[in-house]
Amino acid sequence: MTRNVQRTGDMSRDVKLKLYIQEDGDIVVAINGGGQLARVEFCQCGIGGGQSPNTLKALRNLFEAMEKDNCPQNTQNNTKIGDVRNECTG
């Protein structure tokens, strides 16, 4: 099951940063705004052929930070997507 999270930009309500963690552990970063979509995928190291282990780790940390920012006590009109039920309590 792919997990995903998104945050709306602070300076433009039309621009969203989205992260997807795929079942195989790869992470897709997407920026959607103004009718445009840009995305880049970082693969797991080893079998996945990934070349960016530090970037992958940083994106996992960013994913967790975005989930925390999406918790109801932290959210001010930002869109939340994904499963944040445990992240909001812990």
Secondary structure, 3 states (H helix, E strand, C coil): CCEEEEEECCCCCCCEEEEEECCCCCEEEEEEECCEEEEEEECCCHHHCCCCHHHHHHHHHHHHHHHHHCCCCCCCCCCCCCCCCCCCCC
